[in-house]
Amino acid sequence: MRSIAVFDEQNYEAHWPMFKRDSARAIIYVDKKLVMVKSEKFGEYKFPGGGIDDGETHVETLIRETLEEAGLHILPATIREYGSTLMRKKSIEGNKIFEQVSFYYTCDIDTERTSPQKLDEGYEMEYAYKLVYATLDEAIAANEKLLDMPEIPWVKRDLYVLSELRGEARPEGSGSGLCPL
């Protein structure tokens, strides 16, 4: 998978132990709008997805996390690699390095089938994430205003991917996961 960007805050000591938690994230368009989850607490938009559990494949994570966060059912045959980002920074748990590779996939969903959200009891519930359909410009504008908030370090990463999507040529047709404009 191609590397999209590296976000290294360099706010740690190189000798510190590393905690690594990779993730899989979905890029989904429905009726020319992106499927996103939006925090009611801060207002940031993020791609559905989350951490890869031990023994889980990227595809299994993508399907599970999109169902949990957005209540949407991915059509597995439509999943395509898009790119990855690397984030490295001081962990919130003290003198450790937190590293995360986020693997982004384009995909389609079964628009006739939805399920209730199952947000994690931690920050997902606290931030009150809700399923939204947004234009690229809406999501970019909201996330640009939130770049300096330490509570949502992922906003930088998802803003970068959103900006890349806006500048990309989008093929016509369904099944690509990319928006035909």
C-alpha positions, 0 to 999 in steps of 0.5 A, spaced: 500 500 500 502 506 498 504 511 503 500 518 503 503 521 509 508 521 515 506 525 522 511 525 527 511 530 532 518 528 535 516 530 542 519 523 545 525 520 546 528 515 541 530 510 547 523 510 550 519 503 549 514 503 543 506 502 543 504 500 536 496 500 534 495 500 527 488 501 524 483 500 518 479 506 515 473 506 510 473 511 505 465 511 502 461 515 498 454 515 498 450 520 493 457 524 492 457 525 499 462 522 504 460 517 510 464 520 516 463 520 523 462 527 527 464 528 534 458 532 537 463 534 543 468 538 538 465 537 531 471 534 527 469 529 522 473 522 521 473 516 517 469 510 520 475 505 522 479 503 528 484 499 531 486 492 528 485 487 534 490 481 535 489 476 529 484 480 525 485 482 518 485 489 515 479 487 512 475 484 518 477 490 522 474 495 517 468 491 516 467 491 524 469 498 526 465 501 520 459 497 523 460 499 530 462 506 529 457 508 523 452 502 523 453 501 516 455 494 512 461 494 507 460 490 501 467 486 502 467 485 494 468 493 493 474 494 498 480 497 495 487 499 498 487 507 498 493 508 502 496 509 509 499 514 514 504 514 519 503 517 526 508 517 531 508 521 538 509 521 545 503 517 548 498 519 553 500 514 558 507 517 559 514 516 557 512 511 551 512 512 543 505 511 540 505 509 533 500 508 528 499 506 521 492 507 519 490 503 512 485 507 508 480 503 504 475 505 499 469 501 499 461 501 498 456 499 503 449 496 503 445 502 502 439 498 504 441 495 511 443 499 517 445 497 524 445 501 531 452 504 533 456 500 538 461 506 540 466 504 545 465 506 552 471 510 552 472 517 548 467 514 542 462 515 547 464 521 550 465 525 544 458 522 542 460 520 534 454 520 530 454 518 522 454 523 517 454 524 510 458 530 508 461 534 502 469 534 502 469 541 503 464 541 509 469 536 512 475 539 510 473 546 513 470 543 520 477 540 521 481 546 519 478 549 525 480 544 530 488 543 528 491 545 534 486 541 539 490 536 543 484 532 544 483 530 537 490 528 534 487 524 528 484 531 525 491 532 522 491 525 519 484 525 516 484 532 514 490 530 510 487 525 507 480 529 505 485 534 502 488 529 498 481 526 496 479 533 494 485 534 489 484 527 486 481 525 479 475 521 481 473 515 476 466 515 474 462 509 475 460 505 482 464 500 486 470 504 486 469 507 492 471 514 489 466 520 488 464 521 481 463 528 481 
